[in-house]
Amino acid sequence: MANTPHGGVLKDLVARDEHISEQLKVEAATLRDLTLTERQLCDLELILNGGFSPLEGFMNECDYNSVVDTLRLSDGTLFPMPITLDVSSDDIKRLGLSPAGRIVLRDPRDDEALAILTVEDIYTYDRVKEAIQVFGADDPAHPSVAYLRNRVKEYYVGGKVQAIQTPSHFDYVTFRYTPAELRAHFRKLSWRRVVAFQTRNPMHRAHRELTIRAARQQQANVLIHPVVGLTKPGDVDHYTRVRVYQAIMAKYPNGMAHLALLPLAMRMAGPREAVWHAIIRKNFGATHFIVGRDHAGPGKNSQGRDFYGPYDAQELVERFKDELQIEMVPFQQMTYVPATDEYMPVDEIPAGMQTLNISGTELRKRLKTGAAIPDWFSYEAVVEKLRESYPPRNKQGFVVLLTGLYNSGKDAIANALRVALNEQGGRSVSLLLGESIGDDSGGELGLTPEERHGNLQRIAFVASELARAGAAVIAAPTSPEERSRTFVKDKIASSSGAGGNFFLIHVATPLAHCEATDRRGLYARARNGTISGLVGVDVEYEVPKQADLVVDVSVQSIPAIVHSIILLLETSSLI
């Protein structure tokens, strides 16, 4: 039989509130609303369907502090990950947020009302403490720390939610199960022991061998339960991965395995995340959970060392095994043994025996260059699906973001670069000038920081869609804030298809030169107070910390600068 949900009861809020859903829809039309971020949307879906049981909403301050400090809710229930709804001070004013108030939570994709939240409290938090306690370090090399610094707003709102409906999905619908649906599926098939396998990557032969070995050890069936919400920036997109999972399912013994998709926003929190993943799989009905080497690890920190030890996650899950009530199946890294033509855990391979492996970096390199991928590593059907989504580098799209002061020369560079890339041929070239989509008039004035950031978000979305289609995209907003430039970079990495090719060019022409050559006289008018909101005068320009190229039109010609950008693209094998 399926495992008991965490906390004893599956908190299926959609089923609980079904009888009042029409009343809630009517009420929603009278309430102010908050449009969710992509992460918040993933979190809300798993709150509503019971995947995050025993949660019934976003954490209040008491639960949040307890989880950050002790990995437990305030009532003592084990739950290692803070699930929070972040809002800005502007949101609080606009929505009139206060305890006992009610607001509608809306889907950012279609504006549908999903739930009504009753506010319990509004509270501030310590970003540095959250980073250190939850992720192990306040290091921006960790993607969730970078997200916390650059994307999470300054307040959290706690409160329970009432379900109107779950988010709509139009992709891979047959593989999307709520916890209640997956539990019913297990009952229908008489699956009493189920080993769940978590992944955010494409699966190859090693993964198949690992999961089959785990199932046979436990005399159980296998649930392939990949994450299709937010993963690490630069990961293979979920459309490609699901096609890969479909292909590899045919390689399992008939009736052994089942594929279901999990709309989770990962935090890459290593040990804490492993405990969280175990709780989620327990809620979906699994009785066993595979925890491998460096489970949910984000890679290297700023000093070039792994954020977590290779088996820290296994140790933390083992420590809480009595409370988790889902049996961990620990595995070491699997590697190929040519002598026996099989995959084995590294700790079971005799000393001196030859082994073969292909790293993720090497696999991506082979996909990008078209080099052969051996049968011992993956299956032909899997490689075929990956190659469809990984065209050669010279066919991949890319985004060049030129940032600098007004009249720094960035627009002239952008126009000249467009001509040079059109001369190269091989892909379409799109130019996005100005501070927003469709604005090439130099609308630098009168924008608040949030308006500028919102404009950059829209530019990032359009640029990522164009790059996904194989275009060369040149964008030249002023982009004075580091957080906005980071958002664009992350958006391109996660949403622009193969390569996630992004280049930040800082047009570092000195302010004095920009003013001296300003034919429109904007700087003079800003200096005498006639106009306001000009970056460099009464709005600070934050110098980029990690530009791929720094140029200056006061000492370099436009052709020389364009040539240096072309060389940068050639070095990356994009042209």
Order of alpha helices (4+ residues) and beta strands (2+ residues): alpha-alpha-beta-alpha-beta-alpha-beta-alpha-beta-beta-alpha-alpha-beta-alpha-beta-alpha-beta-alpha-beta-alpha-beta-alpha-alpha-beta-beta-beta-alpha-alpha-beta-alpha-beta-alpha-beta-alpha-beta-alpha-alpha-beta-alpha
